[in-house]
Amino acid sequence: MSGGCAYRPGNEVLIPVSNIPASTDKVDILVATTRERGSKDDPDEFTVERSKQLNFASLTVSIPPAHVTGEIEWPNGGPPDPALHFVTTRRTSLGEDGFIDELRQRGRRSTEQAGDVLVFIHGYNTRYEEAVYWLAQIVHDSGFEGTAVLFAWPSMGKAPLYLADREASTYSRDYFERALLKISKVPEVKEINILAHSMGNWLAVEGLRQAKMNGHGDFGGKLGEVILASPDLDANVFRTQLDVIGKLPRPMTVLVSGDDKALALSTWLAGDVERAGMITADDARAVAAAERYNLKVVDLTAVDDGKGNHHSKYSKSAPVIAAIGSKLKNPTATTTQVGVVTAVTNVGDSLLKVPASILPAANAAQ
């Protein structure tokens, strides 16, 4: 779900701004989307309509010098100020060839994670521009240095339209699989990591399920980390999906929280069928699933992200987003080498409970 702030941006935040201070950090983002392009007058814009093909784009987002980890400093309806706000500095429409070319160019960089790709799938009630800025915040705050790719599906961006979003995410699953295949065939790409949030997990897991059924479940050996944050998935359906996917080369990480109010609402909408993102690490079902499917279940219930619905702890809690960055950079690290480790209690080989003590007072007050 969307971050839930009172101000919600429109397409104006994607209009490139010039005269960017040198002190700002820049985040480059590639986009693969099932959203339809806008009018001929503004082909760089994407709508809520469903496209019959994958569309592509490239953007750069500037992060203000005083950025607070876990936040997105929106202009709140006023003129964007690069010294204070996230702003777009570049926006370009791409065809498939242009998308592949940019992947190749970025894969040739000299950075440690040049060959790594992070594909982010946003959740329900998320506008395109919100998804772009959210990924920029995640990349910046996690310290990820590879190529960031937003898979943007046509969410209506309106809270009452939950069922419409569910259908739109399902519509996009074939295209998601195709996007991963295209990325995996780029020689410079060495590893594809997936980070999905909320309803985006339905799309991500369905895509992985289809890929396994189609004979390319590991995408040519390039599938890396799969991180499911606050998965809005019917717990029973998730089990059947995992039965098909099987054990991945690396443990699939599932970030859960028993106090997730957004998933509590989803549970009610689904006739009180529990969501996978609310089954905590001390639940016998989590223990069984972790062992059977090679999962890493991380219980964030005790972490207070300072947000009302506790649905986005993966990106709003500074220690948690740092841990995700550490995992992406060093996937073979032992538990004690990952960001939140010193405050993690081992519940089992695959079950971690993260206590509230990992949060510094400053972050808890946000």
C-alpha positions in Angstrom: 0.0 0.0 0.0 1.0 3.6 -0.4 2.9 5.3 2.4 -0.3 6.8 3.6 0.7 10.5 4.0 -2.0 13.2 3.7 -0.2 14.7 0.6 -0.3 12.5 -2.5 1.8 13.7 -5.5 0.6 13.9 -9.1 2.6 13.6 -12.3 4.0 17.1 -11.6 6.7 15.6 -9.4 8.1 13.7 -12.5 8.7 16.9 -14.4 12.5 17.3 -14.6 14.0 20.0 -12.5 17.2 21.8 -13.4 19.9 23.5 -11.3 20.4 20.6 -9.0 23.0 21.3 -6.2 26.1 19.2 -6.4 25.6 18.1 -2.8 22.5 16.0 -3.7 22.8 12.3 -4.3 21.3 10.9 -7.5 19.5 7.6 -8.0 19.1 6.2 -11.5 16.0 4.1 -12.1 14.9 2.0 -15.0 11.2 1.2 -15.4 9.4 -1.8 -17.0 5.7 -1.3 -16.8 2.3 -2.7 -17.8 0.9 0.8 -17.5 -0.2 2.4 -20.8 1.6 5.4 -22.0 0.0 8.8 -21.8 -1.0 11.1 -24.7 1.2 11.8 -27.7 1.8 15.2 -26.1 3.4 13.5 -23.0 4.6 10.0 -24.0 6.8 9.9 -20.9 3.7 9.8 -18.7 2.1 6.5 -17.7 -1.6 6.1 -16.9 -3.7 3.6 -14.9 -4.8 1.8 -18.1 -3.4 -1.7 -18.8 -1.0 -1.9 -21.6 -0.9 -4.9 -24.0 2.9 -4.7 -24.0 5.7 -3.9 -21.7 6.7 -0.2 -21.8 10.0 1.1 -20.6 11.5 4.3 -19.2 14.5 5.8 -17.4 14.6 8.4 -14.7 17.0 10.0 -12.3 15.8 11.2 -8.9 17.8 13.7 -6.7 17.8 13.1 -2.9 18.1 16.3 -0.7 21.2 16.7 1.5 19.2 16.7 4.7 17.2 13.6 3.8 16.0 11.5 6.7 16.4 7.7 6.3 13.0 6.1 5.8 11.3 9.3 4.6 10.4 10.8 1.2 10.7 14.5 1.4 7.8 15.5 -0.9 7.3 19.1 -2.1 3.8 18.9 -0.6 2.1 20.7 -3.5 4.6 23.6 -3.6 7.5 24.3 -6.0 10.0 21.5 -5.7 13.3 22.6 -4.1 16.2 20.2 -4.7 17.8 21.4 -1.5 14.7 20.2 0.5 12.8 17.7 -1.6 13.1 14.6 -3.8 13.0 15.8 -7.3 13.2 14.3 -10.8 16.2 15.5 -12.8 15.8 13.3 -15.9 12.9 11.4 -17.5 13.2 9.5 -20.8 10.9 7.1 -22.6 12.6 3.9 -23.8 11.9 1.1 -26.2 12.9 -2.4 -25.4 16.3 -2.0 -27.1 17.0 1.2 -25.2 16.1 -0.5 -21.9 18.5 -3.4 -22.7 21.2 -0.9 -23.7 21.0 0.9 -20.4 21.2 -2.4 -18.5 24.3 -3.2 -20.4 25.9 0.2 -19.8 25.2 0.1 -16.1 26.5 -3.4 -15.9 29.9 -2.3 -17.2 30.4 0.3 -14.4 33.3 -0.2 -12.0 31.2 -0.4 -8.9 31.2 -3.5 -6.7 27.5 -4.3 -7.5 27.6 -3.2 -11.2 26.3 -6.6 -12.4 23.5 -6.7 -9.8 19.9 -5.7 -10.5 17.3 -5.0 -7.9 13.7 -5.3 -9.3 11.1 -3.6 -7.0 7.4 -4.4 -7.3 5.2 -2.0 -5.4 1.9 -2.7 -3.7 -1.7 -1.8 -3.8 -2.9 1.8 -3.9 0.3 3.1 -5.3 0.6 5.8 -8.0 3.3 5.5 -10.6 5.2 8.6 -9.3 5.0 7.3 -5.7 6.5 4.0 -6.8 9.4 5.8 -8.6 10.2 7.9 -5.5 9.8 5.0 -3.1 12.3 2.9 -5.1 14.7 5.9 -5.1 14.4 6.1 -1.3 15.0 2.4 -0.9 18.1 2.4 -3.1 19.5 5.4 -1.4 18.8 4.3 2.1 20.0 0.7 1.6 23.2 1.8 -0.1 22.5 -0.5 -3.1 25.0 0.3 -5.9 23.7 -1.9 -8.7 20.9 -1.2 -11.2 17.5 -0.4 -9.8 14.5 -1.5 -11.9 10.9 -0.6 -11.0 8.3 -3.0 -12.2 5.2 -0.8 -12.2 1.9 -2.4 -12.6 -1.3 -0.3 -13.2 -2.5 0.2 -9.6 -5.5 2.6 -9.6 -3.9 4.5 -6.7 -7.1 4.7 -4.7 -7.8 3.0 -1.4 -11.4 1.8 -2.2 -10.3 0.0 -5.4 -8.6 -3.0 -3.7 -10.2 -5.6 -6.0 -9.4 -3.6 -9.1 -5.8 -3.5 -8.1 -5.8 -7.2 -7.4 -7.0 -7.8 -10.9 -4.4 -5.4 -12.3 -1.6 -7.2 -10.5 -2.8 -10.6 -11.8 -3.0 -9.1 -15.3 0.7 -8.2 -15.0 2.2 -11.5 -14.0 3.0 -12.8 -17.5 4.7 -9.4 -18.3 6.7 -9.6 -15.1 8.0 -13.0 -16.0 8.9 -11.7 -19.4 10.7 -8.7 -17.9 12.8 -10.9 -15.7 13.7 -13.1 -18.7 14.7 -10.1 -20.8 16.9 -8.9 -17.9 18.4 -12.3 -17.3 19.6 -12.5 -21.0 21.7 -9.3 -20.7 25.3 -10.6 -20.5 26.4 -7.8 -18.1 23.7 -8.8 -15.6 25.1 -11.2 -13.1 22.4 -11.3 -10.5 18.7 -10.4 -10.3 17.3 -9.6 -6.9 13.6 -9.1 -6.2 12.0 -6.9 -3.6 8.2 -6.9 -3.4 5.9 -5.1 -1.1 2.3 -5.8 -0.1 0.1 -6.8 -3.1 3.2 -6.7 -5.2 4.1 -10.0 -3.6 1.2 -11.7 -5.3 2.6 -10.6 -8.7 6.2 -11.5 -7.7 5.3 -15.0 -6.4 3.0 -15.7 -9.3 5.7 -14.7 -11.7 8.2 -17.0 -10.0 5.7 -19.8 -10.1 5.1 -19.4 -13.8 8.8 -19.2 -14.5 9.3 -22.5 -12.7 6.5 -24.1 -14.7 8.0 -22.8 -17.9 11.4 -24.3 -17.1 13.4 -21.2 -16.2 12.8 -20.8 -12.5 16.3 -19.6 -11.7 16.5 -17.4 -14.8 19.7 -18.9 -16.1 21.3 -19.1 -12.7 21.0 -15.4 -12.2 18.2 -15.3 -9.6 19.6 -13.9 -6.4 17.8 -12.6 -3.3 14.0 -12.7 -3.2 12.6 -10.5 -0.4 8.9 -10.5 0.3 8.0 -7.5 2.5 4.5 -7.5 4.2 3.2 -10.0 1.7 -0.5 -9.5 1.0 -1.0 -13.2 0.1 -3.6 -15.7 1.2 -1.5 -17.9 3.5 -2.9 -21.1 2.0 -2.5 -19.9 -1.6 1.1 -18.9 -0.8 1.8 -22.5 0.3 0.5 -23.9 -3.0 2.6 -21.4 -4.9 5.7 -22.5 -2.9 4.9 -26.1 -3.7 5.4 -25.3 -7.4 8.4 -22.9 -6.9 10.2 -25.3 -4.6 13.4 -24.4 -2.7 15.3 -21.6 -4.3 19.1 -21.5 -4.4 19.0 -19.0 -1.6 16.5 -18.8 1.2 13.5 -16.6 0.2 13.2 -13.9 2.9 9.7 -13.1 4.2 9.3 -10.0 6.3 6.3 -10.3 8.6 4.7 -8.2 11.3 1.8 -9.2 13.6 0.7 -5.5 14.0 0.3 -4.8 10.3 -3.0 -2.9 10.2 -3.1 -2.9 6.4 -2.9 -6.7 6.2 -5.5 -6.9 9.0 -7.8 -5.0 6.7 -6.9 -7.3 3.8 -7.6 -10.3 6.0 -11.1 -8.9 6.7 -11.7 -8.2 3.0 -10.7 -11.8 2.2 -13.3 -13.3 4.6 -10.9 -13.6 7.5 -8.4 -15.7 5.6 -5.0 -14.9 7.1 -2.4 -13.1 5.1 1.1 -14.6 4.9 2.6 -11.3 6.1 0.9 -11.6 9.5 2.1 -15.2 10.4 4.8 -14.4 12.9 8.0 -16.3 13.6 6.7 -18.0 16.8 3.8 -19.5 14.8 4.1 -23.3 14.2 3.0 -22.7 10.6 6.0 -20.3 10.0 8.3 -22.9 11.5 7.0 -25.6 9.2 7.1 -23.4 6.1 10.6 -22.2 6.8 11.9 -25.8 6.9 9.9 -27.1 4.0 10.5 -24.3 1.5 13.8 -22.9 2.6 12.4 -19.6 3.8 14.0 -16.9 6.1 11.1 -15.5 8.1 12.0 -12.2 9.8 9.5 -11.1 12.4 9.4 -7.3 12.7 6.4 -7.1 15.0 8.4 -5.4 17.8 9.8 -2.8 15.4 8.0 0.6 15.6 8.5 2.4 12.3 6.7 5.5 13.5 4.0 5.0 10.9 0.3 4.4 11.8 -0.4 1.2 9.9 3.0 -0.6 10.4 2.9 -1.9 6.8 6.2 -0.5 5.4 8.7 -1.3 8.1 11.1 -2.7 5.5 11.7 0.8 4.0 10.7 3.1 6.9 12.9 1.6 9.7 16.5 2.7 9.3 18.0 -0.6 10.7 15.8 -2.8 8.6 16.5 -1.0 5.3 20.2 -1.1 6.2 20.0 -4.8 6.8 18.4 -5.3 3.4 21.2 -3.3 1.8 23.8 -5.5 3.6 22.0 -8.7 2.5 22.0 -7.5 -1.2 25.7 -6.6 -1.0 26.8 -9.7 0.8 24.3 -12.5 0.3 26.5 -15.2 1.7 27.0 -13.4 5.0 26.1 -15.3 8.2 23.4 -13.9 10.4 25.9 -12.1 12.6 27.2 -10.1 9.6 23.9 -8.6 8.6 22.8 -5.1 9.7 20.3 -6.0 12.3 22.2 -8.9 13.7 23.4 -7.7 17.0 19.8 -7.2 18.1 18.3 -10.3 16.5 17.1 -13.3 18.6 17.5 -16.6 16.9 14.2 -18.6 17.1 15.5 -21.3 14.8 17.8 -21.7 11.8 15.4 -19.9 9.6 13.4 -17.7 12.0 14.5 -14.4 13.3 12.7 -12.0 15.7 13.8 -8.4 15.6 13.2 -6.7 18.9 12.3 -3.0 19.3 15.7 -2.3 20.8 17.3 -2.1 17.4 15.6 1.2 16.8 17.5 4.3 17.9 15.3 6.9 19.7 15.6 9.4 16.9 14.1 7.0 14.4 11.4 5.8 16.7 10.1 9.4 17.0 9.7 10.0 13.3 
